[in-house]
Amino acid sequence: MSIGWTRELDEDGVVRLAEILALKLRQGDAVALKGDLGAGKTTLARALIRALLGDDAAEVPSPTFSLRQSYETRRLGVSHFDFYRLGDADELFELGIDDALASGAAIVEWPERADGALPENRFDIALEETEQADHRRVSVRGHGTAAPRVARVGEVMDFLDRSMTWGDARIGYLQGDASARSYARLTKGTRTVLLMDAPRQPDGPPIRDGKSYSRIAHLAEDTVRPFSAVAQALKDAGLSAPAILDQDVGRGFMLVEDLGDQVFAAEVARDGLRMDELWRAAVDALLAVRGARVPDTVPAYDAEALGIEVELLLDWYWPALKGAPAPASARAEFLELWRPLFERLQRQPQVLVLRDFHSPNLIWLPERSGVERVGIIDFQDAQRGSAAYDLASLLQDARVDVPAPLEEELFAYYCGRLAEATPGFDRSELQFAYNALGAQRNTKILGIFVRLAHRDGKRQYLAHLPRIWGYLERNLTHVSLAPLATWYEKHFPMTVRDGALPG
């Protein structure tokens, strides 16, 4: 499989191509640069390395004489090879190209001298001079797993070329989340915006009643439309969601307001900013979310969606820990124990539920006031359900330890504020919903984090499992969850939870 395209670019365009390619580069990738002397191969290679380093001024010497220059970037190692002076194939392997590809990516000038040693999955980029001295005809082709990424690079270039304001901005990588979405920061002078690259996700195979997992769980396959609708609902409620500056619904691109880098998880570590200050502000924001309009397109967070999510524990965590699939009897008992809890939750007041209201998706905006100090992102999978879900997401953060006393204090604060504004407020019913949905969410996350480790190679998520178990144990102390607590103790006793991580 191969996909390619050709464009005529000036030097700024070649640099922009390199910056976009840097967003898509992965471990094991080879970028083969072809062209005559002076065609611009080194210009592209240097721009690509600088984009990976995140340093426009970084010194990137030519490897003409050393044949190889290596760099450690924030995301992956990259080695820059020049095979012009390569004598034979033995020298190629002495340079360590196999090791370079095993641990990072390789950029190769004069790849035709490598005699077929480059991997099948690679980017081929050919540069040719044109009648205009400052322009090059650039042909980009992706082979194997690189093919769809080459197509996406071209689509990103098309989207930015249509932007009257941001088409010539510098492009820098931003760490994304566990999803298929990716982000980049566009910089022009002192102004910045974010590019969200969110291609439509194909529906997966049917797993139950002819429906895929994403259909049952009501996950957004098309990010742009739901993100736009929920962002407007949040802004109408006086909250700080990113303004949308431009979008391409069909191809899955958005330019959105850049709310900055003061993410809650990072701010907690800074002197002078205490967790209780940030999390209390976030609780105030959640109280405002309760009053937000629920867009018509937002689905219900129903029993079917809640149920398919808890099954992730059985589908991924159980076999990883026990070395065998969960028995049908254990699965049936597990789901039967959840059924009455989900039915009771459906009788809760139904409001806008953002579903990932936690530290990675909250940005501190101290220059604003009130609830606007909390910037909110990543809400395209919002649903309609109990507000207790988002409260549990915040106070039982999967990536940050929230001490039990602070959780209790802020839960009481939330209840107090709600009681003042809501006649007939039933704290005991909210407590049930909080524990039940906290247990549901943490059960789901145990399965998701193991799936990320085993299926996607993102083993860093395993470090969070002890924290998730700790939260789950807190939730299972509620009297209504006692039968479920017995099931967990039977199949995942404390000795197992505190033992080796499923790996």
HUTAHU-V399080 format. One record per pair of residues at least 24 apart in sequence whose ideal C-beta (glycine too) atoms are under 6 Angstrom apart, sorted by the first residue. I is the first residue (numbers start at 1). J is the second residue. Records with the same first field share a line. If there is no record, write none. Layout:
I = J + J
This chain:
1 = 147
2 = 141 + 143 + 147
3 = 142 + 147 + 150 + 151
4 = 140 + 141
5 = 154
6 = 139
7 = 138
8 = 135 + 137
9 = 136 + 138
10 = 134 + 135
14 = 40 + 43 + 44
15 = 47
18 = 44 + 47 + 48 + 51
19 = 51 + 171
20 = 153 + 156
21 = 153
22 = 48 + 51 + 52
23 = 173 + 184
24 = 149
25 = 105
27 = 76 + 104
28 = 101
29 = 105
30 = 106 + 118 + 119 + 122
31 = 107 + 123
32 = 108 + 111 + 118 + 122 + 124
33 = 109 + 125
34 = 126
35 = 126 + 127
39 = 127
40 = 127 + 136
41 = 109
45 = 80 + 107
52 = 78
67 = 95
68 = 95
76 = 104 + 105
77 = 103 + 104
78 = 104 + 105
79 = 106
80 = 107
81 = 108
82 = 109
83 = 110 + 113 + 114
84 = 110
86 = 113
89 = 115
92 = 117
120 = 144
121 = 145 + 146
122 = 146
155 = 251
159 = 248 + 253
178 = 452
192 = 258
193 = 245 + 255 + 258
194 = 256 + 258
196 = 254
198 = 223 + 252
199 = 252
200 = 252
216 = 304 + 308
217 = 305 + 308
218 = 299 + 305 + 383
219 = 381
220 = 380 + 381
223 = 380
224 = 249 + 252 + 254
226 = 380
227 = 380
229 = 295 + 297
230 = 379 + 382
233 = 292 + 293 + 295
234 = 292
237 = 288 + 291 + 292
239 = 288 + 371
240 = 365 + 372 + 375
241 = 376
259 = 363 + 375
260 = 363
262 = 363 + 364
263 = 363
264 = 359 + 362
265 = 359 + 360 + 399 + 400
267 = 364
276 = 406
279 = 410
281 = 373 + 374
282 = 362 + 374 + 394
283 = 410 + 414
284 = 371
285 = 371 + 374
286 = 390
287 = 417
288 = 371
289 = 352
290 = 351 + 387
292 = 352
294 = 352 + 384
298 = 382 + 384
299 = 383
300 = 384
301 = 353 + 383 + 385
303 = 342
306 = 342 + 440
309 = 444
310 = 338 + 440 + 443
312 = 444 + 447 + 448
313 = 443 + 446 + 447
316 = 447 + 450 + 451
317 = 446 + 447 + 450
320 = 450 + 502
321 = 502
337 = 483 + 484 + 487
341 = 436
345 = 386 + 433
348 = 386 + 433
350 = 384 + 385
351 = 387
353 = 383 + 385 + 389 + 390
354 = 379 + 382 + 390
355 = 381
357 = 390 + 393 + 394
358 = 393 + 394 + 397
359 = 397 + 400
386 = 433
388 = 430 + 433 + 434 + 437
389 = 437
392 = 434 + 437 + 438 + 441
396 = 438 + 471
398 = 445 + 464
432 = 480
435 = 475 + 478
438 = 475
439 = 472 + 475 + 476
442 = 468 + 471 + 472
450 = 502
462 = 501
465 = 501
469 = 497
